[in-house]
Amino acid sequence: MSKPSEAKQRAILKRLDKFSRFTDSSIGIPFTKFQIGAEAIIGLLPVIGDMAGLVLSCYVLLEAQRAGASRAVKLRMLRNMGIDFLGGLLPVFGDAFDAIYKANTRNTRLLRNYLEEQLEVEPPAPPFPWKALIWLSVLFAVLTGGLTLLL
């Protein structure tokens, strides 16, 4: 599978930013600076809401796969998803945990950092072709010497 272009990777990040904002921080709590998202609201439904949140989080993982993220990045994303899911199952505190942990935002940040690192890394310059230089020098010396003897 070939690596997606920079434009496709930026488009993926743009979609994930919108998705993460919707699921993790689209609803402002009045008189505070705190924001929750649709996932925290869905998570109010015991177990079913947490399962739905886990399914929603799989979208970020799917986009990471499309973007060519490394295995290590995807494993960290899975860890974040697991923490979010298990934390959301806790009685009473689980809903607050869901609102605070924001796994989709964390995973989008992981992917962004990974892709930006990939864009910064320039491939190493090819080694100087010393052998070709030596052989061409020898060839030109022989040709020059041969032409000199003929003239």
Buried (B, 14 or more C-beta within 10 A) or exposed (E): EEEBEEEEBBBBBEBBBEBBBBBBBBBEEEEEEEBBBBBBBBBEEEEEBBBBBBEBBEBBBEBBEEBBBEEEBBEBBBEBBEBBBEBBBEEEEBBBBBBEBBBBBBBBBBBBEBBEEBEEEEEEEEEEEEEEEEEEEEEEEEEEEEEEEEE
